[in-house]
Amino acid sequence: MAILAHEISAVSAGELLAQDLRIPHYQRPYSWRPGTALQLLEDIRDAHAEDPSAPYVLGAVILHTHDGEFDIVDGQQRLLTLLMIKQSLAGADQSSGQQSTPIVQARRVLIRALDGISDQERNAIAEYIDTHCQLVRIVTDDADEAFRVFDSQNYRGRPLAPHDLLKAHHLREMDSDSEALKAAAVETWENAGSERLDELFSTYLYRIAKWSKGESAPGFSAHDIDLFKGVSQRTKLTPRARYHLAAQSVMPLLEAWRPNDSTDEHLNKHSRFQLNAPVLAGRSFFEMTDFMLQELQRLRDQPSPFSRHPQTPPETHATWLKRSRYRKTTELYLASLLYYTNCFGDEHLAAAENALFAWAFQLRVRLLRVQHASINNLASGNADQRSAFVLMRNADDGRVVQRLTPDLGRARDDHESALRAALEAMGA
């Protein structure tokens, strides 16, 4: 690890906050809950009341130094909260209109907690923070090592989510791009929202990557992000990596060749971002993520094949996702449909929708309770049936999914009778 030996030291909070620190693009926005920020203030006040001359250690802060600047790698939430506490003690105007972001909520709680205390006490606590609250300051000039500590536990916080780690990795791969391009990539990513990004990678892309190879997909974690690190032009390339680099680099040329053909543009995007192939690291990853979010939303907004059955209301897949009883099987179906359109476009799509719907929803008809283990077994091919994902990975024609043979089991009284009838009508 390239930690600089002369840059490991205990420093006061005042000394650290006076430095020229920068929050890099890859860091997530402030996310501490008001209660967590308030707890830090209360801990400091308790320590000051117990012994105002004793140091109070607030943990370690890791900084990455480059080009004379210091990026905060670990400790951002803590340092921002300390800064807000100091501003609140000083009576600084921190109003932010009607906004209700986590940082605004934390400020309001801190201001209320300090309301009514004397100026003398305010000054004493502020002085205590500046001189006696200490942090271990660790500086590294190794960006890779800085990245590896992202998933460490923050003070009273939480580790970065896997998609946060991917954002950091691919931003580092954009070193040669302009700051404007980096800022645009971050803005698009943040606008998507953490919940949608987590869903895209955890519920869909990670599972597709595992299930299409016949592997189990127990849950997406930081240990699985290598699946999406892609091909980097900064490292030594294998023949396979060279092939994917060349193939994907030429796809934007195809998009520019026929810019007025929206059908070709859509197909070109699928061709460029093949889920069976690694994405190019850096900007291409962010473009792939944005496209997959749009494609997933397009599929969710389509009518469910169940709605084509007589005497059933027209409902979209998004509606089915809101029903806890059908959520797991709908997610399985949408994952298979997302993979289908990525492999084959809209070729034979109507027939494929029926086949994949019947294959995924057989579990809802056959079982009284559908659990993740049942979904995982069917999707990875560990059950007695073929995996739709493995079939599609090894096929050149979308009609391959019509070989799926769902097993509806025996009928149980009125258990999902309407769904069973619809699946039978689809050929299950």
C-alpha positions, 0 to 999 in steps of 0.5 A: 500500500502506498501510504506515505509514512510521514503522513500518518498522524493524529491531528485536531479536527480544527487543523484537518478542516482548515486544509484544502480538502475536496469531495471527489465525484465518486463519493455518494452525497451526504446521507447521515440521518439526523439522529446520527448527526445529533449523536455525534454532537452529543458524544462531543458534548459529553466528552467535553463535560467529562474532561475538557482537557482530554483528547477525544478521538473520532476515528481515522480519515483517509485522504488521497493526494494527487496534483497537490489536492486531497480527496476525502476517501473515507470520513466524508460524512463525519467531516461534513457533520463536524463542519455543520456542528461548528457552523451551528455553534457559530450561529451561521445562517444555514437556511436552505428554503423548503428543501428537505435533503439529508444535509438540511435535515441534519442542520436543522436538528443540530441548530435545535439541539444547540438552541438556548445554550449560552455563548460561553458554552458555544465557544467552549465546545467549538474550541474543544472541537478545534483543539481536542477532538482528534482524528487519525489522518492517513494519506495515500498516493495510490488511487487503487488502494484508496478505492479498496477502502471504500467498503470499510465501515464509516463512523456510525455510517454504512459501507458503500453499496456495490453500485457506489463502488462501481461508480468510483471504479469507472470514474477513475477510468475516465482520468483522460476525459474532461471534467465536464464529461465526468460531471455529466456522468455523475449527474446522470448517475445521481439523477437515477437515484440509489434505489433504481441503481441498486435494483438494476444491478442487484435484481437484474444485471447481476442475476442475468450475469450469473443465471446465464452461465448456469450459476446461482445468484445468492445476492449482489455484494461488493465481492461481485463488482468484478462482473461489471468492471469491464475492459480497461484500456489502461491494463494489459489486454488478453486476446479476448479483451482486445476483441471486445474492445475492438467490437464495442469501439466500432458500435458508436460508428454504426449509430452515427451511420444511420442516425435517423433510424430509431429502430437501428439506434435501439438495436445498436445500443443493445449490440454495443451493450451486450450483457454477454460481453464486458463493457468498456471501462469508464464512460461507456459503463455509465452510458450502458447503465443509463440505457439499461435503466431506460430499457428496463423502464420500457419493459415495465411499462408494457402490458403484461401477457396476462392482460391478453387473456380474456376477462382480465384487466389491462395491467402493466408489469409495473402494476404487478411489481407492486403486489407482493404476491407476484413481485418475485416472479415478475422480477424473474420474468422481467429479467428474462425479457430484458435478457431476451431483448438484449440478445435478440431485439424484438424478433418474435417478441410476442411469442417470446413474452408468452413463453417466458411469462409462462416459464417464470409464473409457473412457480406462482401457480405450482407453489403456495409460497414463492421464495428466492431459493425457488426462483434461483433454482429455476433461473440457474437450471438447478431445478428439473427444468431448463434455464431460460437464461442458459438457453438464450446465452447459447442460442442465435435465434429467439425462438429457442425460448419456445422450447421451455416446458413449464410445469404447472403441477396439479390444480389446488382448489381455487389457488391462482385459477385465473393465472393457471388458465392464462398460462395454459392458454399460452401453451404451458 
